[in-house]
Structure formats: C-alpha cells, structure tokens
Amino acid sequence: MASLSSAALAGEAHGLHLCNAYTLALAMRDPSYCAVLRHPGAVNLPDGTPVAWFHRFATRQPTRGPVRGPGLMKATLAQPGLCHYLLGGTDELLDDLVALIAHDFPAAEIVGRFAPPFGDPTEADIKQWAKKVRESGAHVLWVGLGTPRQDRVIAQLAGDIGGVAVGVGAAFDFLSGHKAEAPQVLHRTGLEWMYRLAVEPRRLWRRYLFGNVAFVFHAARQLRQSRSTDTVHRSLT
C-alpha cells in the first residue's frame, strides 16, 4: 500500500497485477498472456496463499503475502490525498461501491467511474478510457474486470493514464456487498477458493478445477527442477 500510494502520487506508470494460481496457470499456457504480465511498468504480486507458499519454497525467502485485492484496496482508500477512478462492474454495483467508500473511507476522493459493457474492449475503447482517467486527475485506477481481461486492459492503459492501474478482481463485488467474501478464518489457509467455489459453483468450477491442477503441476515441476539444480551445484562445489 505504501509503495502503491507513493508511486501514484508521483505519477509513475505502473500496472499492478495480483496473480493467483489461475493467473499463473493461464500464463503458462498462453504466451501472449504471459507477455501481458511482463509489460513495461508491470508489478506482479502473489494473490492467493498457494502462490505465496510456492514463492517461499522456490526462493527460500520469507514472503510478504498474499496480497489480496479487497485488503489492498481498502488500505489504499484509507490514505489521504489520493484520487481514485473505478473501472468495472455495473452501474448498480458502482453506485453501492461509491456509497460504501463515502461512508467508510471519507479520505478517499472518487473522481470518476465507468461500467463498461461486457466483452473485450477495442483499441478505440482503450483510448477513450485512458482519456477519461487522465482528465479525471486520478492517481489510482482500480480495475475490476476479472482475469484475464483486467490484466490485458491494464497492460494497454499503463503509461497512458498518469497514474497507477491496479487489477483487483472481485474486490468491487466484495466491498459493495454484492457478493460475500470468504470468512477471515479462511484467509491465508489456502482454502479460500473452496468457499468461493461453494458460493458460485457454475461460474468458478472450471477455473478452480483446471487452474488449480495446472498450477500445482507446474509448481511441483519447477520445485523439482530447482532442487535438482541445487544438488548438482553442491556436488560441484
């Protein structure tokens, strides 16, 4: 939150992507999406306890995380002096979200909002959105369009809005009260996905079934390769 706020106030061009197991599984399968997460100014943070665990095991370094979209958004909204723009959801959802922010985060100034039609935006759409965000004077653009659409939009907008763009997935739904967030007790347990699957099985079953399995497969393979490399290195030294 501190890094995001200082970068936003300085007008630095960054795109923050909160990467969960599904995000990384897609990136492994789709080179074009992997390139999206490597755009100039991209900052990728672990969203989801399994990803944070994997980083810790792979690097043998302590991990600050996971970084959850709702938590990051609430912490940043509480900081004075920042102007915010909301991109995503529906008009009804944004009405409720703006009302919630005005009540719970009086220091936050909402300078713009837009609920785009469902579907992938055109190049003309992206230019129009960037113009709206620039003219609003926003320091932070919150993007709640879901993965992978929000990551592609951020990669196209970053560097052209005069601030920091952050993809926060379902945070708009959770903060506005349109969807129930997993209980606090499940956070950092690696089981939060089970709650979301139980609540929205028809929408999320494919993501969690294939995304989680693919992530576990690739993570296990990389950890195995890393240990093999370490073994060879120790034997040579």
N, C-alpha and C positions, 0 to 999 in steps of 0.2 A: 504494500500500500504506500509506503513512504517513497519507494523508488518510482512508482507509477505517478504519484502526485507531483514530485519534483520534476519529472520528465514532462508531464503535461503542462505545468506552469511555465516551463522553459520553451514550450512549443516544439519539443523534439518529436521526430516522426518515428513512432514505434507502433507495431501491431502485436498485441498480446494474445496468445493462443493458449487456452487451458486444455491440456492434452490428457484425455483419459485412455483407457485400454482400447476403446472403439476407434478413437482418433489414430492411435499408433497402428492398429491393425489395418485401417484404411490406407495409411501412408506406406505400409509395407507392400500392399497390393497394387497401389496406384501411384506410379512415379510422378504424374502431374500433380497429384495432391501433396505428395512429399515435397515437391518443389514449392508449392504454395506456402508450406510451413517454414520454408527457408528464404522467403522474400527479404529484400533489404529492410532492416529495422525490425525483423521478427524476433520476438521473445517467446519462447515456449516453456511453459511451467507445468508441473505434474498436477493434474486434476484427477483425483482418484487414488485411494490408498494403495492398490496394487502397483500403480506406476511409480509411486514414491518408494515402495518397498523394492521394486526392481532396480531403481536408481541406486538405492543404498547397497544392494547386493552386488551390483555390477561395478560400482566405483569404490566400494568400501569407504565411503564418506558419509557423514551424517547428512540427512536430508531435511530441509525445512519444507514441510508439506504434508499432505497435499494442499494445494491452493484451490479452494472451492469458489466457484463463481459467486454464489449468494454472499458468502463471507467477505470476499474481496470487494464486491460492490457496496455492501453496507459500510465497511470500514472506510472506503474512499468517499462515499456520500457524506460521512460524518466530518470530513475535513473542510474547514472554512476556506473560502477564496477560490473554489473550483466551480466552473460552469459545465453543465452536463447536457448531452444530447442522447436521446433514446431512439434506437432504430430496431424495429422488430415488433412482433406480436400483432394484436388487433387494436382498433381504436378503443374498444371497450376495455381491453386489458390495460392499455396505456392510460386511460382515464383513472383506473383504480391504482395503477402504479404511481402516477404523479400525485394523487391524493395521499397515498401512503408516505411518499417521500416528503411531501409538505408537512405532514404530521410528525413523522419520526425523525426526519433529518432537516431541520429548519435552516441549517447552514448551507445546504445544497441548493444551487440555483439551476433549475431546468430551463434551458434556453431554446430547446427545440425537441420535436418528437415526430416520428413518422412510422406508420404501419404499412409497409409495402405489400403489394399483392403477392400471393403465394407463387413461387416459381423462381427460377434463376433470373437475375436481372441482366439486362442488355448493357452494352458499353455506354449507351446514351443514359440509361438509368443510373449507372455508377457516377457518371459525370454530374448528373443533376443532384444526386445525393451529396457528393463531395461539395458542390457549390452551396447547398443548403447548410451543411455543417460549418463550412468556412464562414459564411455570412452570419451564422448564429453567434460566433465567438466562443464556441465550446472548447474547453480544454480536454475533455474526455468524451469520446463517443462509445457508448455502450451498445453492443450489437447482440441481439438475441434472436438469431435466425436458425439456430440448430446446426449441428455438424453434418456434413462438411460445408454447407452453404455459407455460414458465417465466416469461416476461415478464408474462403475464396473472396468474399466481399471485402474483408479486412485487408487482404493482400493487394487488392485493387485500389482501396481507398487510402491506405497508409502512405504518408508522404504528400498527400494532396488535400489534407483537411486542417493542417496547422495544429494538430494535437495528437493524442494517443487514442488508438482504437482498441477496444477490449471485447473479445468474444466471451459471453457469459452463459451461453446455452439456455437452460430453463430457468435462470435466475429471475427473469421477468415474471414467469408464471408463479414462482415460489413467493417472491416479495409482494406481488399484487394479491396473493391469496387465491389465484385461480387454480392452483394445484398444490397438493400437500407435499411438503418436504419430508424427507426421511427423519425419523426421530434422532435427536442429538446422540443418543446412546449408540447408534449405528455408525456415526461418523468415525473415521479412522480405524474401523474394524475390517474393511474390505468387503462388507456385506450390504452396503447401502444400495447396491444395484438390485438386490433381491426385493427390497421394499418397493422400488420404482417399478420393477417387473410385475409385482403383485398388483400394483395400482393401475398400471397401463399395459397389460399383457399383449393385447393385439398390436399395439404400436411399437413395443420395445422388444418383443421376443426374438426377432431376427437379429437385432443389434447385439443383444447380450449373448445369444447362443453362438453366433458366428464370430462376433467381435471379441468376446472374452476368450473363446477357444483359440482363435488365431493369435491373440496377444500372448497367452500362456505358452503356446508352441514356439513362437519366435523368441520370447524372453528366455525360455529354457534352453533353446539352441544357442543363443548368444552367451548366456552364462556358462554353458558347457565349453564353448569355444574360448571364452576368456580364461577359464580355469586351465584349459589345455595349454594356452599360450604362456600362462604364468608358470606352469610346470616345466615347460621347455626352457623358459628364461632362467629359472632357478637351477636347472641341471647344467646350463651353460656357464653360469656364474659360480 
